[in-house]
Amino acid sequence: MSGLPHDAPLAERAAAVNAGRVTATAGAKQAVGRIMTGETGPERLNAFISYNYEEATESAGAVDARIAGGASLPLAGVPVAVKDNICAIGMPTTCGSRMLADYRSPYDATVVRRLREAGAVVVGKTNLDEFGMGSSTENSAFGVTRNPHDITRVPGGSSGGSAAAVAGGLVPAALGSETGGSVRQPAAFCGIVGIKPSYGRVSRYGLVAYASSLDQVGVFGRTVADAALMLQLISGADPLDATTAQIAVPGLVAAARACAVPRVVGVPVEYFGDGLADDVRIACAAALDALRARGCEIREVTLPHTRYAVPAYYIIAPAEASANLARFDGVRYGLRAPNAASTGEVYEGTRSAGFGAEVKRRIMLGTYALSAGYHDEYYGTAQRVRTLIRRDFERVFADGVDVLFTPTTPTTAFRIGEKTEDPYAMYLSDIYTVTANLAALPAMSLPIGRSGALPIGGQLIAPRWHEAAMVSAGAALEAELAR
């Protein structure tokens, strides 16, 4: 934005536009210019699937007109990116898949509409693992996204495009989505802040469904304050999504500003066992020391059913995906197999050509888990395990723990191609994040250190609907680590 650095805080950027010191149009042009420059050449991140200069400048002009008419907007002129499984008028919504390569949404998702109402300018749609199924953004029909800190490594997934765009300075904030850690894990790998809200806090209307009982829209920002502002503006009940809760949205911006440390921070022993890399363990210890220095009681706790989280998740999520993705059949929209002689051939040809290998793998897993004779043995058992995981968290929080602190990921970002031939190793990238999705809890990742050039993320998990306490604790930790 002319007159402001590209990494200025969101509130500062909006204040400059509201005061007339700079225009939203200038900010949009600068952002699209950064994207066009950053997304060309051998060093490109491939963070974006699409960006639209004319659409962005037109939207920014509308913001400038609103400001001239006397409006004061909390995100006035702030350029944002949107993960390409979230619908936005005037832009493709591909879900990173050949199946929807030419699809354009006729409506805005509720979260996109709320950002536009707040004055934000959507400048592009970001890359992702196809239909959100992946942990590295390598499973996209539009190519691999690269980590801004080391382009030989993954940015995490499935929201890797949004995370890379923010970490690479292409946009100051972005939307992602989570089913099992797809905001927090890439935030950790890319060294930024990522927040997953409580299930029901943010509308899913316009988010293309993967696993409906787990899916959530989340946010990325360079700081806790930026992410808190984004989350506050997209939160709240929505008549278009019956799963949103009729619960008041807390003052997340004020909470971030308060930097109030929690009284008791729980440290689950299950998250610090075998498989945790030494550099991540050391950074977590330093972060806990920082909280202790601010007067927090650090208490060891146990969440005994954590070891079942990954297997339960990889039954529940594929089972729901097999139902949700049945709509992509070559009849109603998207890709259609040519020269099919019957309805069955349309279905088979379209899905064979349109879905990638990982999506097919999960659909088959899910279909098997729901099949006659196996439904209760697999899906039913996984749902009962999910209840036990939720009760573990409830017990710990009822015992006086305010927030939990864990690593976000067991390692720093791995190399591109390192885990593509071993799906189970890839799935274990989510080992510390899936529990919050299964239990419907708010969770966030924030940078807590580095291992060479690579960032390390720490995770805070709070009781359901307690985003304000989590954000405040995150801001306090962020401030202490910056000393």
C-alpha positions in Angstrom: 0.0 0.0 0.0 1.5 3.3 -1.0 2.8 5.1 2.1 2.7 2.0 4.3 5.0 -1.1 4.4 3.3 -4.2 3.1 3.7 -5.9 6.5 1.9 -3.1 8.4 -0.6 -4.4 10.9 -4.2 -4.7 9.6 -5.6 -2.1 11.9 -2.9 0.4 10.9 -3.6 -0.2 7.2 -7.4 0.2 7.7 -6.8 3.4 9.7 -4.8 4.9 7.0 -7.5 4.3 4.4 -10.3 5.5 6.7 -8.3 8.7 7.3 -7.8 9.3 3.6 -4.0 9.1 3.9 -3.9 6.3 1.3 -6.6 4.7 -0.9 -7.9 1.1 -1.1 -7.3 1.2 -4.8 -3.6 1.9 -4.3 -3.4 -1.0 -1.8 -5.1 -3.4 -4.2 -2.8 -2.4 -7.1 0.3 -2.9 -4.9 -1.0 -6.3 -3.6 -1.8 -7.6 -7.1 1.6 -6.3 -8.3 3.4 -8.2 -5.6 1.4 -11.4 -6.4 2.2 -11.0 -10.2 5.9 -10.5 -9.5 6.1 -13.1 -6.8 4.3 -15.8 -8.8 6.5 -15.7 -11.8 10.0 -17.1 -12.4 11.8 -20.1 -10.9 11.5 -18.9 -7.3 7.7 -18.6 -7.4 5.7 -20.0 -4.5 2.7 -21.1 -6.6 0.6 -19.9 -3.7 -2.2 -18.6 -5.9 -4.5 -20.5 -8.3 -6.1 -17.3 -9.6 -5.9 -13.5 -9.1 -7.9 -10.8 -10.8 -6.4 -7.3 -11.2 -9.6 -5.8 -12.6 -11.9 -7.4 -10.0 -9.6 -6.3 -7.1 -9.3 -2.7 -8.3 -13.0 -2.5 -8.9 -13.7 -3.8 -5.4 -11.1 -1.4 -3.9 -12.8 1.5 -5.8 -16.1 0.6 -4.1 -14.3 0.7 -0.7 -12.9 4.2 -1.5 -16.4 5.3 -2.4 -17.8 4.0 0.9 -15.0 5.9 2.8 -15.8 9.1 0.8 -19.4 8.7 1.9 -18.5 8.7 5.5 -18.0 5.0 6.3 -15.4 3.8 8.7 -14.4 0.2 8.0 -12.4 -2.2 10.2 -10.6 -3.7 7.2 -10.7 -0.7 4.9 -8.7 -1.5 1.8 -6.9 -4.5 3.3 -6.0 -7.0 0.6 -6.8 -10.6 1.6 -6.5 -14.0 -0.1 -9.1 -16.8 0.1 -8.5 -20.5 0.0 -9.9 -21.9 -3.2 -12.5 -24.1 -1.6 -14.3 -21.0 -0.3 -16.8 -19.5 -2.7 -16.3 -15.9 -4.0 -18.3 -14.2 -6.8 -16.3 -13.3 -9.8 -13.5 -15.8 -9.2 -13.0 -19.5 -9.8 -13.7 -22.0 -7.0 -11.6 -25.0 -8.1 -10.9 -26.8 -4.8 -7.5 -27.5 -6.3 -9.2 -30.2 -8.5 -9.6 -30.9 -12.2 -13.2 -31.7 -11.3 -14.0 -28.0 -10.8 -11.3 -26.4 -12.9 -13.8 -24.2 -14.8 -16.3 -23.6 -12.0 -17.2 -20.1 -10.9 -19.4 -19.6 -7.9 -22.6 -17.6 -8.3 -22.5 -16.4 -4.7 -20.1 -15.3 -1.9 -19.5 -17.6 1.1 -20.7 -15.9 4.3 -17.1 -15.4 5.5 -16.2 -13.7 2.2 -19.3 -11.5 2.4 -18.4 -10.4 5.9 -14.9 -9.5 4.9 -16.1 -7.5 2.0 -18.6 -5.7 4.3 -15.7 -4.9 6.6 -13.8 -3.2 3.7 -11.4 -6.0 2.7 -10.5 -6.5 -0.9 -10.2 -10.1 -2.1 -7.3 -10.2 -4.5 -7.0 -13.9 -5.3 -7.8 -17.5 -4.5 -5.0 -19.7 -3.1 -3.7 -23.2 -3.8 -4.6 -26.2 -1.7 -4.5 -29.9 -1.5 -7.4 -31.1 -3.6 -10.7 -30.7 -1.7 -8.6 -30.1 1.4 -7.3 -33.6 1.5 -3.6 -33.4 2.3 -1.0 -32.0 4.7 1.5 -30.5 2.2 -0.3 -28.8 -0.7 1.3 -31.3 -3.0 -2.0 -32.9 -4.0 -3.3 -30.0 -6.2 -4.2 -30.2 -9.8 -2.5 -26.8 -10.1 1.0 -27.8 -8.9 2.9 -27.8 -5.7 3.1 -24.8 -3.4 6.5 -24.0 -1.9 7.5 -22.8 1.5 8.7 -19.1 1.5 11.5 -19.9 4.0 12.9 -22.7 1.8 11.3 -23.4 -1.6 12.6 -27.0 -1.5 10.1 -27.7 1.3 6.4 -27.9 1.7 4.3 -25.1 3.2 2.0 -27.6 5.0 -1.5 -28.3 4.0 -4.2 -28.3 3.0 -4.2 -24.5 3.3 -0.6 -24.2 2.2 -1.3 -21.5 -0.5 -2.9 -19.1 2.0 -0.1 -19.7 4.5 2.6 -19.2 1.9 0.9 -16.1 0.6 1.0 -14.4 4.0 4.4 -15.7 5.0 5.8 -14.6 1.7 4.5 -11.1 2.0 2.1 -11.4 -0.9 -0.9 -10.5 1.2 -1.2 -9.5 4.9 -4.0 -11.9 5.8 -5.9 -14.8 4.3 -8.7 -17.3 4.9 -8.0 -21.0 5.1 -10.1 -24.0 6.2 -9.5 -26.9 8.6 -10.7 -30.4 8.9 -7.8 -31.9 10.9 -5.2 -29.1 11.2 -5.1 -27.5 7.8 -4.7 -24.0 9.1 -2.5 -24.6 12.2 -0.1 -27.0 10.5 0.8 -24.7 7.6 0.9 -21.7 9.9 3.6 -23.6 11.9 5.5 -24.6 8.8 5.4 -21.0 7.4 6.1 -19.1 10.6 2.8 -17.2 10.9 -0.3 -17.3 13.1 -3.2 -19.5 12.3 -6.4 -19.8 14.2 -9.1 -22.5 14.1 -12.3 -21.4 16.0 -14.7 -23.5 18.0 -17.0 -25.6 15.7 -20.0 -23.4 15.2 -18.3 -20.1 15.8 -17.9 -19.3 12.0 -20.3 -20.1 9.2 -19.5 -22.8 6.8 -21.9 -21.6 4.2 -20.0 -21.4 0.9 -17.2 -23.7 2.1 -17.1 -26.7 -0.2 -17.7 -29.6 2.2 -15.1 -32.3 2.9 -16.1 -33.7 6.3 -19.1 -31.7 7.6 -18.8 -32.5 11.3 -15.1 -31.4 11.2 -14.8 -28.6 8.6 -14.2 -25.0 9.7 -13.0 -21.8 8.2 -9.9 -20.4 9.9 -7.7 -17.4 9.5 -4.0 -16.5 8.9 -2.2 -13.4 10.0 1.4 -12.2 10.6 0.6 -11.5 14.2 -1.9 -12.7 16.8 -3.6 -9.3 16.7 -4.1 -9.5 12.9 -5.5 -13.0 13.1 -7.8 -12.0 16.0 -9.2 -9.1 14.0 -9.9 -11.4 11.0 -11.6 -14.0 13.2 -13.7 -11.5 15.0 -15.1 -10.1 11.7 -16.0 -13.5 10.2 -17.5 -15.0 13.4 -21.1 -15.1 14.5 -24.4 -16.9 13.8 -25.6 -17.3 10.3 -29.1 -18.3 9.2 -27.6 -19.9 6.2 -25.7 -22.4 8.4 -27.7 -24.2 11.0 -24.5 -25.4 12.8 -23.5 -21.9 13.8 -24.2 -21.1 17.4 -26.4 -18.3 18.8 -23.6 -17.2 21.1 -22.2 -13.7 21.3 -18.8 -13.2 19.6 -16.2 -12.3 22.2 -14.0 -9.2 21.8 -11.0 -10.9 20.2 -9.2 -7.6 19.3 -9.5 -6.4 22.9 -8.3 -9.8 24.1 -5.2 -9.7 21.9 -4.5 -6.1 23.1 -4.9 -7.2 26.8 -2.1 -9.9 26.5 -3.5 -11.5 29.7 -1.6 -14.6 30.6 -3.6 -17.7 31.7 -3.4 -18.7 35.4 -2.8 -22.4 34.6 -1.3 -23.8 31.4 -1.6 -27.5 30.9 1.0 -29.5 29.1 -0.3 -32.9 27.8 2.4 -35.6 28.2 1.0 -37.4 25.2 2.2 -34.6 22.9 5.8 -34.7 24.0 6.7 -38.4 23.5 8.5 -40.3 20.8 8.4 -38.8 17.3 8.8 -35.2 18.5 11.9 -33.7 16.9 14.6 -32.3 19.3 14.5 -28.8 17.8 10.8 -28.6 18.3 11.0 -29.9 21.8 13.6 -27.3 22.7 11.5 -24.5 21.3 8.5 -25.7 23.2 10.5 -25.7 26.4 11.6 -22.1 25.8 8.0 -21.1 25.2 6.9 -22.7 28.4 9.7 -20.9 30.3 8.5 -17.6 28.8 5.0 -18.3 30.1 6.3 -19.3 33.5 8.3 -16.1 33.6 5.0 -14.2 33.2 3.6 -16.0 36.2 1.8 -18.9 34.7 1.5 -22.2 36.5 2.7 -24.9 34.1 0.9 -28.1 34.9 1.5 -31.6 33.4 -1.8 -33.2 32.3 -2.8 -36.3 30.5 -5.2 -36.8 27.6 -5.1 -40.6 27.5 -7.1 -41.2 24.3 -4.9 -38.9 22.1 -3.2 -42.0 20.7 -6.4 -43.0 19.0 -7.0 -39.6 17.4 -5.3 -40.1 14.0 -7.0 -43.5 13.3 -10.4 -42.1 14.4 -10.0 -39.0 12.3 -9.0 -41.0 9.2 -12.2 -43.1 9.5 -14.6 -40.2 10.2 -13.2 -37.7 7.7 -13.1 -40.1 4.7 -16.5 -41.5 5.6 -18.0 -38.0 5.5 -16.0 -37.2 2.4 -17.4 -40.2 0.5 -20.9 -38.8 1.0 -20.1 -35.2 0.4 -18.1 -35.8 -2.8 -20.8 -38.0 -4.3 -22.3 -34.8 -5.7 -19.4 -34.5 -8.2 -20.9 -36.8 -10.8 -20.5 -35.1 -14.1 -24.2 -34.3 -14.3 -24.9 -31.1 -12.3 -21.7 -29.1 -12.6 -17.9 -29.3 -13.2 -16.1 -31.8 -15.3 -18.1 -34.3 -17.4 -16.6 -37.3 -19.1 -17.1 -37.2 -22.9 -18.6 -39.9 -25.1 -20.2 -41.7 -22.1 -22.9 -44.1 -23.3 -24.7 -44.5 -19.9 -25.2 -42.8 -16.6 -22.8 -45.3 -15.0 -20.1 -44.4 -17.6 -20.6 -40.7 -16.9 -20.0 -41.2 -13.2 -17.1 -43.5 -13.6 -15.4 -41.6 -16.3 -15.9 -38.2 -14.7 -14.6 -39.3 -11.3 -11.7 -41.2 -12.7 -10.5 -38.2 -14.7 -11.5 -35.5 -12.2 -10.3 -36.7 -8.9 -6.6 -37.1 -7.9 -5.0 -40.1 -6.2 -5.4 -38.9 -2.6 -9.1 -38.0 -3.1 -9.8 -41.4 -4.6 -8.0 -43.1 -1.7 -10.0 -41.3 0.9 -13.3 -41.8 -0.9 -12.6 -45.6 -1.1 -11.6 -45.7 2.6 -14.7 -43.8 3.6 -17.0 -45.9 1.4 -15.6 -49.1 2.9 -16.0 -47.7 6.5 -19.7 -47.0 5.8 -20.4 -50.2 3.9 -22.9 -52.8 5.2 -21.4 -55.0 7.9 -18.6 -52.5 8.7 -20.4 -49.3 9.6 -20.5 -49.9 13.3 -17.2 -51.7 13.4 -15.3 -48.7 11.9 -17.4 -45.5 11.7 -19.4 -46.3 14.9 -16.2 -47.1 16.8 -14.4 -44.0 15.6 -17.4 -41.8 16.8 -17.2 -43.4 20.2 -13.5 -42.7 20.4 -14.2 -39.1 19.4 -16.5 -38.8 22.4 -13.7 -40.1 24.7 -11.3 -37.6 23.2 -13.7 -34.8 23.9 -14.3 -36.0 27.4 -10.5 -36.0 28.0 -10.4 -32.3 27.2 -13.5 -31.5 29.3 -12.0 -33.3 32.3 -8.7 -31.4 32.1 -10.4 -28.0 31.7 -12.8 -28.7 34.5 -9.8 -29.4 36.7 -8.7 -25.8 36.5 -6.5 -25.7 33.4 -7.2 -22.5 31.4 -5.4 -23.4 28.1 -3.2 -26.2 26.9 0.2 -25.7 25.2 1.6 -28.3 22.8 3.8 -28.4 19.7 1.8 -27.8 16.5 3.7 -30.3 14.5 6.3 -33.0 15.4 8.9 -31.6 13.0 9.6 -28.5 10.9 8.6 -28.4 7.2 9.6 -31.5 5.4 11.0 -31.6 1.8 8.8 -31.7 -1.2 8.3 -35.3 -2.2 9.6 -36.7 1.0 6.3 -38.2 2.2 4.2 -38.5 -1.0 4.9 -42.3 -1.3 4.0 -43.0 2.3 0.4 -41.8 3.1 0.6 -43.0 6.8 3.8 -40.9 7.4 2.0 -37.9 5.8 -1.1 -38.5 8.0 1.1 -38.4 11.1 1.9 -34.7 10.3 -1.6 -34.0 11.8 -1.0 -36.0 15.0 -1.1 -32.9 17.3 -3.8 -31.0 15.5 -6.7 -33.5 14.8 -7.8 -33.7 18.4 -9.0 -30.1 18.5 -11.2 -30.8 15.4 -12.6 -34.0 16.8 -13.4 -32.2 20.1 -14.8 -29.0 18.4 -12.3 -26.8 20.3 -10.6 -23.6 19.4 -6.9 -23.8 18.7 -4.2 -21.7 17.3 -0.6 -21.9 16.2 2.0 -19.2 16.6 5.7 -19.0 15.9 7.9 -19.9 18.9 11.3 -20.3 17.4 13.4 -21.4 14.4 15.6 -24.4 13.5 18.0 -22.8 11.0 15.8 -21.2 8.3 12.7 -23.1 9.3 10.0 -21.8 11.7 8.7 -23.8 14.6 5.1 -23.4 15.8 3.5 -23.8 19.2 -0.1 -24.6 19.7 -2.7 -23.3 22.3 -6.0 -25.1 22.8 -8.8 -23.6 24.8 -12.2 -24.8 26.0 -15.0 -24.5 23.5 -16.2 -20.8 22.9 -13.1 -19.5 24.8 -11.3 -18.0 21.9 -10.8 -14.7 23.8 -8.7 -16.4 26.5 -6.7 -18.3 23.9 -6.0 -15.2 21.8 -5.0 -13.2 24.9 -2.6 -16.0 26.0 -1.2 -16.2 22.4 -0.6 -12.4 22.4 1.2 -12.6 25.7 3.4 -15.5 24.6 4.1 -13.7 21.3 5.2 -10.5 23.2 7.3 -12.4 25.7 9.2 -14.3 22.9 9.8 -11.1 21.1 11.8 -9.6 24.1 
